[in-house]
């Protein structure tokens, strides 16, 4: 049962989990969430049709009905769940993982995520215990429905005049192909990997891996595009390349969005959510808007409920998820890209480029996330915290989702991965020399005392 994680169910299909798991998850969801009808969608992976069939059989055997939307992006399922009042939904997807993976993202009423602590752990326990799955006296049925037109209409409300932009898109052979060309019809757009193919023949659908963004960077450079846009496999994440063909750190986009929500829409002192790895530059930029910035844990299972709790207007993560009050406090890569395109279009009309704005936002030297493979994650985190806290008193110390310690001219976050066997370290500093010194100190400690590798 190694496929159950903090945020979702995910792993190599027929290794970490199989169709029997899919059946049992389907069977237990209606009772767990009090649902007599479940919304179901699936991505384009080769294994998705089999999972889809067994998941639905489990739901029906439990006595619940299924509204089946077929091929779908994950945000389309969130949209349908919240807009049409479903108490439960499932998107079959492994998001950005390679083709041999698959998984399921489960949501409850209002598209709130169901994570390990809010329901998936209970389902795992029932499966591990061998809880019986007797067929209900009245099995549920299946109805095929199409909510894509309503989602596209919703997105188009936010679309501006992009006629001054040349835009390069990489659709990653994934689920953004369902919507992108219809939404951006008539624009000066260039397209990469714009067919749905669950084998992902051109690159893995993960824009955080630098080599996967290289084709888009090359297209931006060759075409003179104003920016590049790349979606992950299930289109809940989006990332950007600027007009100089440079990858844009996704957390900086959290700050950039103030130009839409505050400058264009007039929001005053908005509540904004960032995660614990976000650059200090985000908060410093948002100070000019009087933003009430909240910092919280990594992952949709934590971010979406937190944005709702604080009644935030928008938020984001280093992984390229962006959450919006307008979108039921959920994340949509397509909506995020529309908003960023509005901003870049407005900048160009002012005589400024996307890269100009990113240069203004990039005020720190950043290590990027460094992954250490080691056994004693908690001991290693404590040791790193204690080493730096003994040298200099931190001005800020956060102890959720690992540790974040801030000092006058630098900061770091160290946290265990929820989905992989890594301890992740990230730091920023005002100078490259300081950054290099911090990384060297962490390497020495973790390599010598904890036998780490990276």
Secondary structure, 3 states (H helix, E strand, C coil): CCCECCCCEEEEECCCECHHHHHHHHHHHHHHHCCCEEEEEECCCCCHHHHHHHHHHHHHHCCCEEEEEEECCHHHHHHHHHHCCCCEEEEECCCCCCCCEEEEEEEEHHHCECCHHHCHHHHHHHHHCCCCCCCCCCCCCEEECCCHHHHHHHHHCCCCCCCCCEEEEECCCCHHHHCHHHHCCCCEEEEECCCCCCCCCCCCCCCCCHHHHHHHHHHHHHHCCCEEEEECCCCCEEEEECCCCCECCHHHHHHHCHHHHHHHCCCCCCEEEEECCCCHHHHHHHHHHCCEEEEECCCHHHHHHHHHHHCCCEEECCCCEEEEHHHCCEECHHHHHHHHHHHHHHHHHCCCCHHHHHHHHCCCEECCCEEEECCCHHHHHHHHHHHHHHHCCCCEEECCCCEEEEECCEEEEEEECCCCCCEEEEEEECCHHHHHHHHHHHHHHHHHHHCCEC
